[in-house]
Amino acid sequence: SSQVFFEKKNKATARRSFAAFSVVTMAVGIGLGILIGRYAICDEKSNSEDSGQLSYNKEADPRISEEIINQIDAEKIREYLRDLSEFPHLAGTDADYKQAKEIHDFWKNEGLDEAFITPYDVLLSYPNTTDPNVMNRIFVYNENDDIEWESALYEPILHPSENKSNVVPPFNAFSAPGNITSSELMYVNYGRVEDYQWLVSNKSINVTGKIVIARYGKIFRGDKVRLATRYGASGIILFSDPKDYTYGVDPKVYPDTWWLPESGTQRGTTFMGKGDPLTPGYPSTDTAYRVDEESLKGDLLPSIPVHPIGYGLAEKLISYMGGDEVPESWRGGINITYKFGGPLKNAGWKIRIRISTRNIRRTTYNAFGVIRGSVEPDRYVLLGNHRDAWVFGAIDPSSGTAVMKEVSRVMGNLVRAKKWRPRRTIIFCSWGAEENGLIGSTEWVEQYIKNLAERAVAYLNVDIAVTGNYTLDGGATPLVHHALYEATKKVPNPNTAQAGRSVYDNWKMTTPNEDKTQPKISPLGSGSDFASFVQQFGLPSVDLTYTYDEDKYKIGSYPLYHSKYETFYAVDKLLDPGFQTHKAMGQIWGELARNLADSLIIPFDVRDYSRVLEGLVRQLNSSETGAIMRTKMSLDKLFEAARNFTKEVDAFYTMQMNVRKSNPYDVRKINDQLLQLDRAFTDPAGIPNRPQARHVLFAESSVNVYAGSSFPGLIDSTFEISGSPNEAQRWEVVKKHYSAIIFAIQSATSSLRDVTKFMPVT
């Protein structure tokens, strides 16, 4: 079990002594033991049998980088994906455990040192799939209460590969169950705050007690449900509009192209938290205290019914709507007049949402594969991807799972052949129940946060390996920027039709940063398993995918997202024939992990952090939030803290470049300071009203958990603060959090100093 891995028992027997000399001797012995524990070979077996190992002051063998990159096999990734996506594998089902066991056995067979499975008893959500009389559905009734129209229960089969059992019908996880009937249906565009505000201020439209319909996109679906509830709606229907999920100049759709067909329906969670809803902040173990589910309704869990549909069904519903025509910016891609709605256009007609979705405690499973480090086995480089899918999941998440299997195969085989063993431990993580709300990864972080906060080096996430073959899309915390750039420089561009020779060259040409000197790396929000690592203890993290041309295709996400049509056929024939883009992702992921696990000095460039921090401060100062804050306080102290941080970063970088690599104490000191830097930007109390979001610089937006938000606590606290009923109280929250941010920056600054520079003089 993971507990066994992280809690090795000390087999040595302690001896008592009352002599002062013995105490001194013991202290010296402990000091040497710590040194040996950090830098010596793991055990006698490793020392005598394994080749390719590193001594404490030896740099990594550059030939291993080439071996890993060259051995990644596109055809093997294809084979893995075909097997992974053959059948549905919804979290908490028999298929969930079956896949966890299969990947566990794969790791055992491919040369990894250890593999284990960790179960968690968590709250999940499922629709009724057996009784057509209660299954989730939308109805339209005429004036005689006869059914005029009803939605389909399932998406039709469009390709033979979809004809499988256990396909879950379209639903939104954690929807409140209920039968809601209304004579009014209101269109609220994307269902954002600004959309509801526009309706009130420009059309005097109130949605209280009415059913609303919103198109997917722009913000997280859970935010759409929460906002609909806040504005008084009795239920909400979500649909994928062709303007956001198809391409107007190409009339063909799946199975002929990757564009979403009219029946394609996006499933997805509406849970607003992370982890098991019943054990917030703590792991869902046998002894865990579980909160009452009802206490979560309306905040973290929906209190109104919600149901997703495709744009074919949406067209039918919109055709029944009355009201004025919407402005152009609210019009989608259905060939119909979009209206604000109100009473249905036929007198006496009504719309009904019937939802039978139930929340049930089920067991989900995390699987882990471990390659033990030869020199610093207590330092962990983690590679992660979730395993569960709404249906077949060939893109999300199995494209990432297939690539992770190939990276682990290559590394495991090198270890088994005694050609290589990384300096630090590498852990491959296959998460369960991510789709329901990052549950598997969050529970594991909560269970082992003390150990991980001390020992983890970085977390490298690939949720979806490939959504297109145009360019890399990278999100990361600042410390990992340099290592990510270096990895992409070594990997050939998989798209030979493009000018860039390497992934880095193409990435820089297609998606440059503001000053055009490097590729753009986005801040991390939420929406995948890196979130708890970043937010709970400040672990440097990366999230990677290969994507489509987002300037050309103005779409909400890849078109088949979370639909039944995310099949192996779609990836193999439409998205990445030949799997060369998947191969490139494996090469990037493997090389990045190798560098972080093998380098004598952890390849973090602290200058990237000061550059990002200074940019965030300037951005805040010029933003609406900054303008609001300056009405009550000065931002001078924030600028001063950022400048001081930059000075200390420059001094530390000079020391890092000139460290005596032959001295294990100096190496340990530099690496430990690098590990603690990102941790220093966390506030144990969390940002205001979000205790589990502890990183003061980076967190998801409070109105869109998919999006990253810089200084999120300040943005949240000042949102609509002017004229609010508790304005004075809210300003105190702003001032307190502003102080916490400055303190966090000062703490990060001090973490880069020698101890003598901040100890008090006596």
N, C-alpha and C positions, 0 to 999 in steps of 0.2 A: 504494500500500500504506500501512498505518498507519505503517510505518517512515518513509516519505517524509513523511507528515504531521507526525510528531513530531520528525523530525530534518532540518529544513530547513538546507541548506548556506548558510554565509555567503559571499556572492559578493565581498565587499570584499577587497581585497588589503592585507595588513599591510605597513607600511614600518618599517624599522629606523632608529633615530636614537640617537646617543650623547650628544646635548646635553641638559643638565638641563632647559632650557626646553622642549624637545620632549617630554620625559617628562611634565612638568607639563601641557602642552597636551593630550597624549594622554589623561591621566587625566581632565581636564575633559571632553574629547570623549566618553570612555566614559560618564561620568556623565550627560551630556546624552542620549547614545544610549539608555541604560537608560530614562531618563524618556520619551523619544520612543517607545521600543518599547512602553512600558506604556500611554501615553495618546494617542498620535497615531493618525490614521486608518491603516488597514492598509496601503494602497498608493495610488499616484496615481490608479489607476482608481477605487477606492472614493471617494477624495476628490472627484473631478471628476464622477462619474456618479451615485453613489447619493444619494438623498435619504432622510430619516428617520434620518440618522446622528446620533451624539451627539458633542459636544465633551467634553474631559476633565472639565469641571466642570459639565456640564449634567445636570439630573435627567431621568429618563425621561418620555416623553410619556404621560400617563394615558389618552389616547384609544386607544392600542395595546392596553391591557388589555381595553377594551370590544370592540375589533375581534376579538381572538383568541377571547374568550368567545362573541361573537355569531356567529362564522363556523363554529364547530364544528357539523358536520352529522350528525345521527343516521342518516340514510339512507345516507350514504357509509360510515359505520362498519359498518352492516349489510351493504353490498355487499362491503366488504373482508373481513369475517368469513366470508361465504358462500364467497368464493374461497379464503381461507386454510385453511378446514376441509373443503374438498370431498374431499380425499384424505388418507390417512395421511402423516405426514411425520416419521418416526423419525430421530433423529440418526445421522449417518454414512451415510445412504442417498442415492440420487440425488435424492430429494425434498428432502433437506436443502439440497443445493446449489441446486436449482431455486428454492426459496423465497428463499434468500439473494440469488441473482441478481435475482429479481423485485423484492425490496424495494430492492436497490441501484439498479436501473433506475428504480423509482418515485421515489426521491429525486433522481436526476439530472433526471427530467422535471418535477419539481414545484418547481424553483427553488432547491434547495440548492446551495451552492457546490462541494462535493466529495462523492463517495461512493466507498467502496472496500470490498473484501472481504479478510479475513485468515483464511487456513486454518491449522489445527493438526492435527498427526498425533498422535492420542491413543488410549488404550485404552478401547474401548467393549464392550458385552456384548449378545449376541443368542441367542435360542433356535433350535433346529433347527426349520425350518418345511417341510421337504421329505420327511422319512422318518417315517411314522407309527409305525414300529417303535422309534424312539428319541426321539420327541417327548416333551416334559415331560408327566408324567401321574402320577396316584396310583391304586394298585390295592389291593383287598382280596381276599385268597385264603382259601379254606376249608381244612378239615383235609386235603383231598386235593390241595392246591396248585392247585386250579382257580380261575380268576378269578371271584369272586363279584360284584365291582363294579369299575368303572373310571371315572375322571373324564373329562368331555368335554374335547376339545382346544381348542375355540373357544366363545366366547359365541354364542348363537343370534342371528339377525337379528330384531329387534323392530320396525324401521321401515325402509322401503325405502332411505333415505339411507345406511344402514350397509352396503349390499350392494356393497362395493368390494373390489378386490384389494389385496394388500400389508398387510392387517390382521394385525399380529403377535399370536400367541396369548398368553394371560395368562402372565406370567413375572416373576420378580424379577431385575433386572439384577445381574450379578456373583455370582450364586449359584454355589457350588461344584458341579461336575457330580458325578453319582454315582448308584448304585443302592443304596438303603438299605432293608433289610427288618427289621421288628421285630414281635414278638408283643404289644408294649405301645404304646399311644397315650395320652399324658397331656395333660390340659387345664390350661393355665397362665394362664387369664384374659387379661390384656393383655400378659403376658410381661415385666412390669417387675421391678425388683429386689425391691420389696415383695411381689410375688406369689410369687416363688420363696422368699423368706424365710418367708412365711406357710405355704407348703406344708411347709417343713422343720420349722418350730417348732410348727405345729398338727396336721399330719397325718403327720409323719416321712416325707414322700414325697421320694424321690431320683429325678431324671430321667436320671441317667447311663446312656448307651447306649440311651435310648429316643427315639422320635419324639414331639415335642410339637406341640400345636395351640393357637394363640393368636389372639385377635381383634384386628383392626386398631384403632388409636386410642390416645389418651393420650400415646404416645411415638413417635418415629421408627422406621420398620420396621427400619432397620439396627441400632438399639439392641436391638430384639427378637431379632434374629439373634445379635448379639454376646453378649447375656446368656444365650441358650439354649446357645451354645457354652461360655460360662464355667461354666455349671452342668452340662455334660457331655452334653447332648442330641446325638443322632446326626443329627437332621434336624428341620426345623420347617415347619409348614403355617400360613399366615396366611389369615384369612377376615374378610370384612366382615359384622359381625353386624347384623341389622335394628334392634336397639336403638340402634345408633350411626349408622345410615344410612337409616332410614325413620322414619315418624311414625305412632305406634300408632293414633291416631284416624282416620287416612286410609288405608284399605286399598288404594287405587289406587297403582300404581307406573308407572314409565316403560314405554311411551311416552305414557300418559295424564297422568302428573304427573312432577315431577322426582325423585321418590323412587326409590331404587335397586331394580331388580328382582332376583329371587333368583339370576339368572345373572350379574349385574354383578360384575366382578372388578377389583380394584385392582392395576394394575401398579406398578412403582416400583423405584428403585435400593436396594441394600443397602450401597453403598460408604460408609465412615465418614469419608472425607476430603473435600477440596475440590480440584477441578482434576484434571488427568491423573494417575491413580494412579502412573504410571511415572516422572514427573518432579516429585516433591514439592518445592515451594519455587521451582521454576524453570520457565520456559516450555518447552513441547514443540516446540522448533524443530528444524531439521535437525541441529544440532550438540549437542543436549541429551544429557546422560548419562541413561540409563534404568536404573532398578533392576530386579532380578530379581522378576518377578511373584510367585513362590513365597514370597519374603520378606515379602510383605504379607498372606499368608493367616492368618486367625485374629485379626488386629488391624484393619487397614483393609478387608480383603476377607474375605468369609466362607470358612470352611474346612468348612462343612457344607452340604448341599443345603437350599434353601428354595423353597417354591412357594405362590402365592396361589390362592384359590378364592372363589367366591361363597357366599352363605348357603344356597342350595339344595343344593350339594354338601356344605357343612359339616353340614347336617342329616343327611345320609346317613351321614357319618363318625361323628357323635356317636351315632347310633343303634346303631352297632356297639360302642360303648365300654362298659366295665364300671366298677366302682368305686362309691364313695359319691356321693350327691348333693352338689353344691357349695352354699355359703352363698348367700343371696339377692343379696349384692353382686356375686357372680361370675356370676349368671345373665343371659343375653342375651335377645334377643327372638324366638328360634326357638321354635316350639310343640313343645318336647321337653324332657325332663329332662336338664339339664346335669350331667355326672358328672366326677369327678376322673380317671377312667380307670385304666389299669393293663393287665393282660392283656385282650384283646378278650373280649366276653361269651360268645362261642362258643369252646369249647376247640379249640386247634390252629389257629385262624385268625390271619392275619398281615396287616400293612399294609406297603406298599412305596411308596417315593418314587423315581421315575425322572426324573432331571434331565440334560439334554444341553446346557444353556446353555454357551456358550463365550465367552471374552473375546478380542477381536480388535482389532488396531490399525486404525483407520479415520481418515479426514479429516473434520473438522467445520469449520464456517465461521461467523465473525462478520462481520456487515455493519454499516457505519457511514455515516451521513449528517451532513454538517457545514454549519452556518451560521456563517460567520466573523464574529467580533466586530469592531466598528468602532473601538473605543477600546482595549480590552484583549484582543486576539486570543489572548494567551497565558494567558488564564484560561478554564477550561472548565466549563460546566454540562452534566452528562451525564444523559440520559434513557434508561432501559434496560428491555428486556423480552426474554425468551428466545423462540425461534422453534420449537424442536423439541417434539414431542408424542409420547406413547406410541401414540396412534392418531390420531383426528381432531382432538382437542385444541381443540374450539370454546370451552371455558371456560378450560382451562389448556393453552397460554398464549395462544391466538389471540385471545381477547377483548382481552387487553392489546396484542397486536400490531396489531389493527385500530384501536384507539384511538390508539396511537402513530403509525400512518400518518396518521390524520386531523390530529393535532396538528402533525406535520411538514408536511403539505400546507398547512395554514392559515399557518404561519410562513413556509414557503418561498414561498408566493404573495405574501405581504406584502413579502418581500425582493425578489422578482422585479419587483413593481410599484413598487419604490422608495419604498414607504410607510414602511418600517422596516428597520433593521438593529440587532440587539442590541448592547449595549455590549461584552459578553463573548461568546466563542464558545459555541455550543450544539452538542452532539454527540448524535445519536440512535444508540443501540447496539442491535443485534439479535443476541442471543447464541445460539451453538450449543451443543448437548449439555448444557444445564442439568439435564435430568432425570437424567442419569447421575451427577451430582455437581458441579453448578455449574462445569462444565469450561471452556466458552468464555470466560466472564467472568474466571475465575481465571487462565487462561493469559495473557489480555491484561493483567491487572493485574500479573502476575509479569513480563511482558516490558517493560512501560513504567512500572514503579513509581517509578523515579527522577523521570521527567517528571511523572507524575500527582501525586506527593507535593508537588511544587513548584507545580503549576499548577491542579489541579482545585479547584473551588469546592464542588460538591455532586453527589451521585448520587441520582437520583429514579427509583425502581423501581416498575413496575406489572407484576407477574407475571400476575395474574388481575384483569381489570378489574371483573368483576361475578360474584358468587355469590348475590346476592339484591338486593332493592330497598328494604331497611329502613333502613340507615344506613351511613355511611362507617366503615371500620375502618382506622386509621392507626397505623403503627409508625414511629418516627423517633429519631435521636439528638437531644440537647437543643437544639443550636443552630438546628435547622430548625423547631422547634415554632411560633415566632411567625409565620414566613412561611407555614407550612401553615394556621394559623388564619386569617390574612388572606386567603389564596386562597379558602378555603371560605366566607368571608363574602360573597364576590362572586358565588358560583354559586347559582342558584335550586335549591331542593329539587326533585328530579325526581319525587318521590312527592307528588302534589298532594292526596292523601287525608290527609296528615299536617299537623300544625299549623305546623311550622317553615317559615318563608319561605325561608330559605337552607339550604344543606348544613350550614353551621356551626350554625345554630339547631337543626336536627333532630339533628345529631350530639351536641350538648350535652345535649339533652333525653333522648336514648335511651342515651347512653354517657358520662355525666359522670365527671370525675376525682373523687378522694376528697373534696375540699372543695366540689364542685359548681360551681366557678367557670369551668371550661373543659371541653371534651371530653377524654376520656381518650386519651392517646397511649401506646402500649405500647413497651417497649424492644425493640430488634431482636435476634433470636437468629440463626438461620441458615435454611436451607430455600429461599433464593432468591438472586438475583445480587448483592444489596447486600452479602453477607457478606464477600467479599474486600476490597471498598472500605473497609468499616468496620474489619475485623480486621487487614488488612495495613498500612494507613498512616493510619487514623483519619480517613476522609473523612466529613463530615456527610452523612447519608443518610436517605432516606424510603422506606417501602414501603406502598403503598396498595391497597385493594380496597373495593368496595361489597359489603355482606354482608347476610345474613338476620338475623332476630331470634334471637340466640343464647340469650336467656333462655327463649324459647318453644320453640325447637327444640334439645333437648339432644343434638346429634349431633356426630360426630367431625370432620366436614368437610362441604362440600357433597356431596350424596349420590352423584352420578355420577362422583366423583373418579377420574381415571386409568382409567376403564373405556371400553369400546368405545362406550358410549352418550353420550359427550360430543360431541354432534353439533350442527351448525348448527340443525337442527330443534328440539333441546332448548332452545337459547338463544332462538331466534326465536319459538317458540310457547309455551314454558313458563316461561322464566326472565325475559326482558326484552322482551316484545312492544312494538314501537315504538322500542326502543333508547334511551329517554330516560335511563336510568341510565348506559349507556355514554357518552352525550353528556355527562352531568354529570362523569363521570370525566375525559373529555378536557378539559373546561373547567377543572377543578381542576389537572390535570397541566400544562396549557399556561400557566395564570396563575402557578402556582408557579415554573415554569421561567423565564417572562418576568421576574418580579420578581427572581429571583436573578441573571439575566443582565443586567438593565437598570438596576438601582438604582445610584446613584452610590456609596453606602455599602452593602456587602453586607448584606441584611436579616437578620442573625443577632442575636438578643437574648441576650447573655451571661448575663443574670439567670436565664434558664431553666436554664442549666447549673449554676449554684450552687444553685438550688432543687432540681434533681434530685439533685445530689451530696449535699446535706444529707439528703435523704430516703433515699438509699441507705445512708448511714452510720447513720441511726436504724434503718432496717430491719435492717441487719446486727447492730446492737447488741441488738435485741430477738429475733433469730432463734436457732435452735438452733446455727448456726455461730458466732454471737457468744458464746453461752454456753460452747461448747467452747473458743473462743480465750481467754476470760477465765480459764480454769483455768490458763493458762500465761503470759499476757501481759496488759498493759493496752491498752485501745483509746483511751486519752486522746490520744495523738499523732495518731491518725486524726481525731478530733473537732477537734483544734487545727488540723490542716492544712485541713480543710474550712472552718472559721471564717475562717482567713486567706485562703482562696480567695474566699470571699464578700465580704470587705472589698475585695479587689483588684478583683473583678467590679464592685462598686458604684462604685468610683473610675473604672474604665475606662468604664463605661456613661455616667457624667457627661461624661467626655472625648469619648466617641463622639457624644453628643447636641450637643456644643458645638464640634465640629470645624469648622475653616475650610474649607468646601467649595470655595472659590475657589483654595485652595492645593493643587496636585497632590501635593506631598510629604506633607502632612497626610492627605490622602485615601488615598494609598498606604500610609502607615504604619498607619492604622486597619485597612484591609482586609487587609494582610499579617498583622497580629496576630490578626484574626478567623480567617484561614485556618489559622494555626498552633495555635489553641487545642485543637481536638480531636486534632491530631497529638501534642500533648504528653502525652496520656493513653495513648500506646502505649509498650510496653516492647520494644525490639529483640529481646530473648531470648525473648519470648512468655511466656504464663502457664505454670505447671508442666505438663510433659509434653505441651504443645500449642504448639510453636514458631510455628505459623502463626496462632495467636490472640493478637494482640499488644495488643489494647485491654484495659486492666486493669479497666475498669468494666463493659464490656458484651461478652458473648460467649454462644454457645449453651451450654446445660447439657451436662455430660459424659454424662448419662444420657438426654438427649432433645435432639437437635440442632435440633429445630424451635423449642424454647422459649428465650427469652432468660433469661440468668442474670446477676444483679448481683454484682460482685466474684467472678467465676467461678473465679478461681484459688484463692481462699480456700475457697469451697464445695467444689471438687474435692479440695483438699488435706486438708481436715478430715473428709471423708466416711468414716465407719467407721474413724476413726483410733484410737479407744480400744481397746486390747487387740490391735491389729494386730501381726504379728510384727516389723515394722520401725518401730514407733511412734516411737522416738527420732529416727530418721533422717527420718521424715515431718514431725516437728515442726520440724526444721531447715529443711525446705522451706517450711513455713508461715511461719516467722519471716522467711526471706529474701524471700518474695513480699510479705509484709506491709510490709516495708521498701521494696520496689520500688513498691508502691502509694502510699505516703506520698511517696516521691521524685517519682512521676509527678504527683501533685497539686501538689507544690511547683513542679515544672517548669511546669505549666500556669499556676500563679499568676504566676511570673516572666515568662511569655510576654505577660502583659497590662501589664507595667510598661515605663516608659521605660528605656532602656539605662543611664542614669546612676544608677538606683535599685538596680541589682544589680552594677555594676562595682565591684571592690575599690578602696578608697581608698589612694593611695600618697603 
